[in-house]
Amino acid sequence: MDTATLCTSELVTNACVHAKGGDGSALSLSVASARVRGIVYDGDDNPPVMTTTRR
């Protein structure tokens, strides 16, 4: 379950850091059998845009 916790934390953090505007964020979690589904809404009306990062 540690992996699910880390992934959920990253998704929520990204929504809080990168969303511009909107009415806040929401997290929805559902568990069925051995699966966990996490959905994060960031309240931003604009779709995400993929960018490249140089390391």
N, C-alpha and C positions, 0 to 999 in steps of 0.2 A: 504493500500500500504506500510505501515511501515514494515510489515513482509517480503514482497518481497525485500525491500531495505536491510534489515538486512541479509537475506539469501544470496543475491547476494554479499554483502560485505564480508561475511564469505567465500564464495566459491573463490572469487578472492584473498583474503588474503591467504587462504590455498595454492592456486596455486603458489603464489609468494614465500611463505615461504618454502614449501616442495618440489617443483620441483627442480631436480638436472640437470642443463644443459638446452639445448634446445635454442630456438630462442625467448624466452619471452612468454607472455601469451596473450590470446585474450578472449573477452567476447562477446557472441551473445545473444541478447534478442529478443523474439518475443511475441506479444500480440494477442490473438484471443478470442473474446467474454469476458468471465470473467477469462481467464487463462493467466498466464505468464509463459513462458519457458525460463530458463536461462541455457546456456551452456558455460562452461569455458574450454579452451584449455590451457595446461600449457607448451607445447613445449618439454616436457620430453619424450624420446622414451621408457622409462621403465614404465610398468604398475604400478599402485599404489599397495602397500602391506599393508594389514590391520595388525595393531599391537594392543596389549592391553596396556592400561594405568592404573596404580594404583593411586588411589587418597587417 
